[in-house]
């Protein structure tokens, strides 16, 4: 089973702060904050840049609302019990 990660988790695991990522992607820190809450509207190029920065595959990033990922994880955990 593939393990998806949120943008926030990917960033934290890679050891970056939001401000650092914003600087590297040439966007405002509020853009990073917005994307970490709801990544469903991010352009593919931005996803690819963040994945490369974080050292993961773009396919490993969950694209959607952060709360939807939590619900997905919980539902899978309950199904495995």
N, C-alpha and C positions, 0 to 999 in steps of 0.2 A: 504494500500500500504506500502510495506517495505521500510525503509529509509536506504540506503547504505551510508557509510562514507569512505572517503579516509584514508589511513594510517596516513597521516599528521594530519587530523582533529581528528582522534581517539587519537593520541598521545597528541596533544594540549589540547583536552578536558579532558584527564586524568592527565594533569599537568606535563608532562615530557618534558625534552629537549632531542634533538637527542643524545647527548653525554651520557645521563643517560640510555637511551634505549639500545644504543650500548653496554654499560658496562654490563647491566643486561642480554643481549642476547649473550654476549661474541663475538661480531663482531665489525668491525671498523665503525666509524661514517660515513664514505663514503658509506658503505653498506646500512645503514639506509637512507641516502640521496638518493641513487639510487633506493631503494625500494619505497620510497615515491613519486618518479617521475614516476616509472613504476613497479607496483607490480605484473605484469602478470607472472613473472618467479619465484616467491618465492615458496619455498618448503612448503608443508602443515604444517609441524612441526613448522616452523618459524611463519607462520600465526597464528597457535594455541597459540604459546607462546606470541606473541604480543597481541592477543585478550585477553588472560588471564591477562596479565599485564595491559591492558587498561580497563579491566572490562566489556568487551562486547563479544558478540558471534562472532565467526569467520564468520558466515553467514552474519553479518552486515558490513563486510569489503568489499569494492569494490576492486576487483582484476583486474588491467589493468592500462593503462596509465592515469595519473592524468587528462590530457586534455580530454580524452574520457569520464570521469565522468562529467566534466563540460558540455560537449556537451549533454550528456544524461539528466542532470538536466535541461538544457535550453530547450531541445526538449519536455520534459514532462511539463514544465511550459507553453510553447506555446500551447501545446495540451489541457491544462486545461483552457485556456482563453475563 
